[in-house]
């Protein structure tokens, strides 16, 4: 086992972990965004019902 191989493997692992962390952050942001959109739609639906009734 050469040290270069070990270093390369470590860098690869760090890259994979970094990508996973970024993906997780993006998913969290997208999730909150979708929740906000759905909540806004729900509120507009409720207000529509209130105005029509």
C-alpha positions as CSV (number, residue, x, y, z in Angstrom):
1,X,0.0,0.0,0.0
2,X,1.6,3.2,-1.2
3,X,1.1,6.5,0.7
4,X,-0.1,8.2,-2.5
5,X,-2.9,5.6,-2.8
6,X,-3.9,6.3,0.9
7,X,-3.9,10.1,0.3
8,X,-5.9,9.7,-2.8
9,X,-8.4,7.5,-1.0
10,X,-8.7,10.0,1.8
11,X,-9.3,12.8,-0.7
12,X,-11.9,10.7,-2.4
13,X,-13.7,10.1,0.9
14,X,-13.6,13.8,1.8
15,X,-15.0,14.7,-1.6
16,X,-17.8,12.1,-1.3
17,X,-18.7,13.4,2.3
18,X,-18.6,17.0,1.1
19,X,-20.9,16.2,-1.8
20,X,-23.3,14.4,0.5
21,X,-23.3,17.3,3.0
22,X,-24.0,19.8,0.1
23,X,-26.8,17.5,-1.2
24,X,-28.3,17.3,2.2
25,X,-28.3,21.1,2.6
26,X,-29.9,21.5,-0.8
27,X,-32.6,19.0,0.0
28,X,-33.3,20.8,3.3
29,X,-33.6,24.1,1.5
30,X,-35.8,22.7,-1.2
31,X,-38.0,20.9,1.4
32,X,-38.6,24.1,3.4
33,X,-39.2,26.0,0.1
34,X,-41.8,23.4,-1.0
35,X,-43.4,23.5,2.5
36,X,-43.7,27.3,2.3
37,X,-45.2,27.1,-1.2
38,X,-47.8,24.5,0.0
39,X,-48.6,26.6,3.0
40,X,-49.0,29.7,0.9
41,X,-51.3,27.7,-1.5
42,X,-53.3,26.4,1.5
43,X,-53.7,30.0,2.9
44,X,-54.8,31.3,-0.5
45,X,-57.3,28.4,-0.8
46,X,-58.7,29.2,2.7
47,X,-59.0,32.9,1.9
48,X,-60.7,32.0,-1.4
49,X,-63.2,29.9,0.5
50,X,-63.8,32.7,3.0
51,X,-64.5,35.2,0.2
52,X,-66.8,32.9,-1.7
53,X,-68.8,31.7,1.3
